[in-house]
């Protein structure tokens, strides 16, 4: 498992309303529900998915929500 200490900004980004039912929206919902008391725990598969979504799918609102989380996870994986 990988741990990310969430800043206030990260928490605010994860807690923004989510519309739609796509894969990225489901990932955001799962992350928001798994973040407890300023910490986020994810397995290797989810960590790689977060990093891939941020790096491979251009720039947009969803990518900026997870950019700092992805950076923290990338440092842990490398």
C-alpha positions in Angstrom: 0.0 0.0 0.0 1.1 3.5 -0.7 0.2 6.4 1.6 -0.2 10.1 0.6 -0.5 12.8 3.3 -3.1 15.1 1.9 -2.8 18.8 2.1 -5.8 21.0 2.6 -5.7 21.8 -1.1 -5.6 18.1 -2.1 -8.6 17.4 0.2 -10.6 20.3 -1.4 -9.8 19.0 -4.9 -10.9 15.4 -4.0 -14.1 16.7 -2.4 -15.3 18.7 -5.3 -18.6 17.5 -6.8 -18.3 14.8 -9.5 -20.8 14.5 -12.3 -20.9 11.6 -14.7 -20.2 7.9 -14.5 -17.0 7.4 -16.4 -13.9 5.6 -15.3 -12.2 8.8 -14.1 -15.2 9.9 -12.2 -15.4 6.5 -10.5 -11.7 6.7 -9.6 -12.3 10.1 -8.0 -15.3 8.9 -6.0 -13.2 5.9 -4.7 -10.3 8.2 -3.7 -12.6 10.6 -2.0 -14.2 7.8 0.0 -10.8 6.3 0.9 -9.2 9.5 2.2 -9.4 9.5 5.9 -8.2 12.2 8.3 -5.8 13.7 5.7 -4.4 10.4 4.5 -5.0 8.4 1.4 -4.1 4.8 1.0 -4.0 3.1 -2.4 -2.6 -0.2 -3.8 0.0 -0.3 -6.5 -2.6 -0.8 -9.3 -4.6 2.3 -8.2 -1.4 4.3 -7.8 -0.4 3.5 -11.4 -3.8 4.3 -12.6 -3.7 7.7 -11.0 -0.3 8.5 -12.4 -1.4 7.3 -15.9 -4.6 9.4 -15.9 -2.7 12.5 -14.9 0.2 12.0 -17.4 -1.5 10.5 -20.4 -4.9 12.2 -20.8 -4.0 15.8 -21.4 -4.9 18.8 -19.3 -8.3 19.3 -17.7 -10.1 19.7 -14.5 -9.9 16.1 -13.5 -6.1 15.9 -14.1 -5.5 19.0 -12.0 -7.5 17.4 -9.1 -5.0 14.6 -8.9 -1.7 16.1 -10.0 -0.2 16.5 -6.5 -1.4 13.0 -5.5 0.1 11.5 -8.6 3.5 13.3 -8.0 3.6 11.9 -4.4 2.8 8.4 -5.6 5.3 8.6 -8.5 8.1 9.4 -6.0 7.2 6.4 -3.8 7.0 4.0 -6.8 10.4 5.0 -8.3 
